[in-house]
Amino acid sequence: MPASPKLLDQVCETLRIPHGSTRTERAALDWIKRFILHCDKCHSAEMGTEVFGSLP
């Protein structure tokens, strides 16, 4: 059974639309990476709504 694509790979595929900007893709990936690090790399199933309220 093949492994499912990683989250950031899935985001890249979604953002790669016709006439899409690579700069927008990189910015979105940067924000996602920051959020993952902010949450101490916890799985989304383990997080509650308070995580989203604690963002700067």
N, C-alpha and C positions, 0 to 999 in steps of 0.2 A: 504494500500500500504506500503510495507516494506521500511525502509530508506536505502539509498545506503550506502555502506561501506565507512568509513572515509578514507582520503588520506593515512595516515600512515598504515592502515590495508591493503589497496590495494597494497602499496609498499611491505609490508611483504609477501603477497601472490605471488607477481611477483618474488621476490628474492628467494623464497623457491623452488628452482629447485633441481633435484637430484644432489648430490655431491656438493651442494652449502655450503658455509661457513657461519656459524652463526655470525662470527666476521665481515664478509663483510656486512651482513644484518644490524648489529648494527651500523657499521660505516656509511652506507648510510642513515639510519634513523637519526643519529646524525647530519649529514650535512643538511638533509632536515629540521630538527627542527631548526637548526641555521639560515637557509635561511628564514624560515617562521618568526622567531623572528626579523631578520634583516629587513624584509619588514613590520614590525609592524602588522603582522597578516592580511594583506590585501588579498582580493581574487585575484586570478591571472587575472581575467577579468578586474580588476581595475589598474593593473600594466602595465607600458610601458617598452620599451627596456632599458631605462636608469637605471632601477633597477638592471639589470644584470651587467651593467658596473660599478656599485658602490660597488661591492663586493671586500673585501680585498684580 
